[in-house]
Amino acid sequence: MCLIAFSVNAHPEYPLVLLANRDEFHERPTLPSQWWKTEKNTEVLSGRDLQSGGTWMGITAGGRLAALTNIRKPTGKPGNKSRGLLVLEALEAKRPAGLALSDYKLFNLLIAQANLEGEWSVMCQNEYSRPQDLNHGVHTLSNASLNSPWPKALQLKAALTHLLTQPFEHWETLAFSALGNTETHPDEALPNTGVPLEWERMLSAAKIVSPAYGTRASTLIVANQGGEVIWQERSLDAKGMETSRSIEKFQLQWH
């Protein structure tokens, strides 16, 4: 997962709205989102990484959501575990996961939880800062720290902010249009994350299209005050064309 914009408790009827693109190498085997049980018998809705067994984003019927982005830096660090396992750990835990940070390469972990009033609390954790509580507003997460002003993150934040002012029946079209934006940005606006400039240009688009690496899935998640969640995911191929679509509607089972 490489680009996320989310609104938390900023709309009177829909306390959680999340737009996300997952970027990955096309050769990495993946299952589209579906309900399944983890080894700890937790039922989750998520896609699945068939190479290492984790996932990039998922949700439980109890109203716990977790999502992951990698951090790109000129000087990274080694890690011997798949970062996708962090999402499963967060979904299985009743409280924020205690993370053995040295086991993983750089990451951001977003964890959200619904309460009985239909409100959501959100926290973001990485190894550069203490967990940040985000209980109101529109925020973005890309391959840097929370709310870093990367051009594509700013574009998606503006698109989500606009979406929230529009009638609900237009949200799906607006969300997937924003997630499908292939516009790249001028060199002077690009971050320096340690990859070649040609890659920085390619990665600057919200939707990345290239033969080897690109946007594999786009997802829209909407939760209303009554605890109904709508999860919509569109899977994409190396040409950026949609190959499948998953829609799940369910009622949160609060404990």
Secondary structure by P-SEA (a helix, b strand, c coil): cccccccccccccccbbbbbbbbccccbbbbcccccccccccccbbbbccccccccccccccbbbbbbbbbbccbbbbbcccaaaaaaaaaaccccccccccccccbbbbbbbbccccbbbbbbbcccccbbbbccccccccccccccccaaaaaaaaaaaaaaaccccaaaaaaaaaaaccccccccccccccccaaaaaaacccccccccccccbbbbbbbcccbbbbbbbbbbcccccccbbbbbbbbbbcc
